[in-house]
Each structure stands twice: as structure tokens, then as C-alpha cells.
Amino acid sequence: MGQRMRLFVILWLAGMSGVGSLLLIDVPGLVANLPLPPGTEIPPFTPALRILTVVQPAVILSLAILAGVALASKVGLSSPVAEAIASSRPWRAALNPQITPGLLGGLAGGVAIVLTGIVGKPLLPADVVARIGKLSQVVPLATRLLYGGIVEELLLRWGLMTLLVWAAWRLLQKGQGRPNPACFVGAILVSALIFAAGHLPLAFLLLPKATPAYVAFVMVANSVFGVIAGFLYWRKGLESAVLAHMVTHAVLLVASYLGVYF
């Protein structure tokens, strides 16, 4: 097995741990918190249907990992730990430089989202605030850490951001030399906005008649972290962004228990 194939398998197995964690979500509890029209019939969520819900994420994850494996090294992006394992090198030496930036980035991201929530919470309808709070109770911590921390970083940073940097490099520099910082900054911003927009479908389910303030809250809260994660991926490596994402979720969980967040 070649090194690239080993890298794909390592990242895919890590990502599938997050996809599999979707099976832990209390789907009936989740649906119960949605403002569905009166008389809406919800089909039974059978084990077979539950398994099918992970198929689409698994396919998209596989494509994102393939894109990163094919393009990351061409533009100077990396997953140092996974690459070390794939090439049979010591992985701890690859992880150590990423730990402190990841922890600090996660703390900064968590605090930024909490502050955004403190500012935005009074602007949201009381029933929506209550639904968001209940929603956080039906999504287990394992899913937040594994799906949010690993899968979303593989999708948005390793896959999408890498592709955007590569496309900008090919378009603006004709694939010559190393991508200039503008390629990375543009890709960070675009991927952060797409990351934030990816949270809008659930936001609209919680509040079908979304107000501008509500949309702005969702976009700002999530894009702020997207910028932090993108910068970490660029400057330190994918694992630092994964760690930051996990730490951010831990900060939000603590803030929720303390009553300063949803």
C-alpha cells in the first residue's frame, strides 16, 4: 500500500469515528424540539433508517479526504500526525508543535462564540432560545467532539480549504512557486463562511421564519471559529484545527452548564 493510500485510510478511519457517532444522537428528542406543523406525521426511526443516515456523510467525507490527499502537499498544507503515521515516522514529534496552538485556538474560539451568544441571545425569540438549549441536550458530547472536531475539519479544512487554495494558486499564479498568503487568506474566509452557512438549515428548522438578527448570529458565531481553524490548519497543521474544534465544543459545554450560553 502506497503512502498516499495509507494516509487516506488513516484519515478515513478517523473521520468514520465521527460519522458513526451520529448514531448516538437522540433523533426522536431532536425532532420533538422542531416546530413542525400540526398534524405532521413522523415515520418511525428504525435501525435501518438510522444506518442510512450515515451513508451520505460517509460518501462526502471520502471525497473530501481524497481531495486533501491529492492536493494538500502541492500547496504546502499538511496533516502532520496522519502523515507521520502513514510514513512510519514518530507521530508524537509531529503532534507536539500543534498542541498549544490548538488549545489556545479552541479557547479563543469558544470564548468568541460564547460572547456572540451573550450578545445575540436577547435578540432571539424565547422559544428559539429554549429549543437551542434542548438541542444541545440531545446531541451527546462524543458526537460533538468526533463529528464536529474530526469530520467537520476533514470536510471544511482538509477538503474544501485545500481545494480553494489549490484553485486560487492555479488561477492566480499558474501553479508556479508556493501559493502566496492571499490564496490562503481567501480560502480561509470562504471556507469559514461556507462552514457557517452549513449550520443554517438546522437554524431554519428551529425558526422557519428566521429574522436577520438570527441569521447574523448563526453566521457570525460559526464563521469566527472557521477563521481560527483555517489559520491553524495553514500555519500548524490539520490536527491543531481538530484539537481547537474539540476544545471549542468543550468550552461551549462548560458555558452551558454555567448558564452563560444556550
C-alpha positions, 0 to 999 in steps of 0.5 A: 500500500502506497503512502498516499493510500495509507494516509487516506485510510488513516484519515478515513478511519478517523473521520468514520469515528465521527460519522458513526457517532451520529448514531448516538444522537437522540433523533426522536428528542431532536425532532420533538424540539422542531416546530413542525406543523400540526398534524405532521406525521413522523415515520418511525426511526428504525435501525435501518433508517438510522444506518442510512443516515450515515451513508451520505456523510460517509460518501462526502467525507471520502471525497473530501479526504481524497481531495486533501490527499491529492492536493494538500502537499502541492500547496504546502498544507499538511496533516502532520500526525496522519502523515507521520503515521502513514510514513512510519515516522514518530507521530508524537514529534509531529503532534507536539508543535500543534498542541498549544496552538490548538488549545489556545485556538479552541479557547479563543474560539469558544470564548468568541462564540460564547460572547456572540451568544451573550450578545445575540441571545436577547435578540432571539425569540424565547422559544428559539432560545429554549429549543437551542438549549434542548438541542444541545441536550440531545446531541451527546458530547462524543458526537460533538467532539468526533463529528464536529472536531474530526469530520467537520475539519476533514470536510471544511479544512482538509477538503474544501480549504485545500481545494480553494487554495489549490484553485486560487494558486492555479488561477492566480499564479499558474501553479508556479512557486508556493501559493502566496498568503492571499490564496490562503487568506481567501480560502480561509474566509470562504471556507469559514463562511461556507462552514457557517452557512452549513449550520443554517438549515438546522437554524431554519428548522428551529425558526422557519421564519428566521429574522436577520438578527438570527441569521447574523448570529448563526453566521457570525458565531460559526464563521469566527471559529472557521477563521481560527481553524483555517489559520491553524490548519495553514500555519500548524497543521490539520490536527491543531484545527481538530484539537481547537474544534474539540476544545471549542465544543468543550468550552461551549459545554462548560458555558452551558452548564454555567448558564452563560450560553444556550 
